[in-house]
Amino acid sequence: MNGVEGVNGMTREAPPPVIVGAGPAGVRAAQTLAAHGLRPVVIDEAARAGGQVYRRQPPQFGRSSRTLYGFEAERADALHQAFDALRGQVEHQPDSLAWNVQDNRLDVLHGPTQRTRRVPFDGLIVATGATDRVLPVPGWTLPGVYTLGGAQVALKFQGCAIGQRVVFMGTGPLLYLVAYQYAKAGARVAAVLDTARFADQCAALPAMATQPAVLLKGLYYVAWLRTHGVALHGGVRPLRVLGKDRVEGVAWHDGHAERTLEADAVGFGYALRSETQLADLLGCRFAYAPLHRAHLPERDAAGRSSVAGVYLAGDGAGILGADAAEWAGERAALALLQDRGVPVDAARAQSLERKLARIAGFRAGLERAFPFPQDWASHAPDELVVCRCENVTAGTLRQTVREAGADEINRLKALCRVGMGRCQGRMCGVAAAELLAHASGRPLPQVGRLRGQAPIKPIPMQLAAAQEGLPS
């Protein structure tokens, strides 16, 4: 038994390693640690392991893996089975939110009981995944508007479509995947509106051909949608979601004229953004990553962060996809073991690093195929609500920059409350930074990033008051 010296020289058991997230990275990390004799704690917000990409349906639904995951059914099943086989070798804490960290202890809110407790750790693997990258348009707060990820959760986990006639818009591989999943499930997909141009995708083919199986799946989704009558429009600029009390349609510009289409639901997003708040609270050093157009926590090829004993894996440290997340989770676990002096397979560690290096080139190809719409800020109207929590508009942001001289994102937040609401900037932070850079004339890397604060996601007010020692 491993131990540390406690009070009066008594030996107490050392805390276990902890993994936050049970998606592809977290599952492979847990499997690797367990295989070397450790019993990690796995904390996950979902009820069952799998993450967003391999999210499990409620047991009573009974849909086949092929129906849920398509081409990824075998990988999803393998991941689920790997984690299920770890029963007894890991301490799984599902329905649990790690919302704060200090002094090598996580504050964790546990599901139905809504109670929090502190979970100590000796080594922490952060595998927090990603969420949708949002660039709002007028009307995005109407009932019936979902992010692409939200639309996917509704289909996978709740077994329902977000509407009877759905438009998907934005850009990125997820745009076509979700549209395909909806159409395949029998939902009516009215159109897919992509801000990327066909020329962008053609130019990216050489880089994407480095992962031919992934490329072919993407081409299949597009071809399937076309042959099944789904209208695909590229090189568009979304203008607004139409409707008064709920979604009634969408309007976009196709490069020549404004066009409209009836719809009762919209799914939108511009690829993904990493969930970095926990890494921020841990004190990890960040740097601007041009490929991701974001500030990300620094890590070495093995997943070690700038903080000793903290390891980063999967999309929470940079968007590379589910396959790369599995490799990164295993590699981070091997790094944790190496740092503890546990012998590991060095050849396997090097192989994982080579795989991750190769897929980085493919990721660059994806960014070329689905480029971020850098002109978004110049077209955002003043009346556009950017921060829906605090009802802050694009005009207010521009006015704050103009009149108060705000040229850094946290200064902007202090002056006009953008990013100060329930989502802590997770939904509005990207758009606010783009508007700030455009209005101030500063390069995006120089406007900074919203600093993470606890709680990193909403928690009950009674719990928050108790945590601060206030009357509840």
Secondary structure, DSSP 8 states (H G I E B T S, - for coil): --EEE-GGG-EEE----EEE--SHHHHHHHHHHHHTT---EEE-SSSSSSTTTT----TTT---HHHHHGGGHHHHHHHHHHHHTTBTTBEEE-SEEEEEEETTEEEEEETTTTEEEEEE-SSEEE---EEE-----TTTTSTTEEEHHHHHHHHHHS---S-SSEEEEEESHHHHHHHHHHHHTT--EEEEEESS-HHHHHHHHHHHTTSHHHHHHHHHHHHHHHHTT-EEEES-EEEEEE-SSS--EEEEE-SSSEEEEE-SEEEEEESEEE--HHHHHTT--EEEETTTTEEEE---TT-B-SSTTEEE-GGGGS---HHHHHHHHHHHHHHHHHHTT----HHHHHHHHHHHHHHHHHHHHHHHHS---TTHHHH--TT-EEETTTTEEHHHHHHHHHHH---SHHHHHHHH-TT-STTTTTTTHHHHHHHHHHHHT--GGGG------SSSS---HHHHHHHTT---
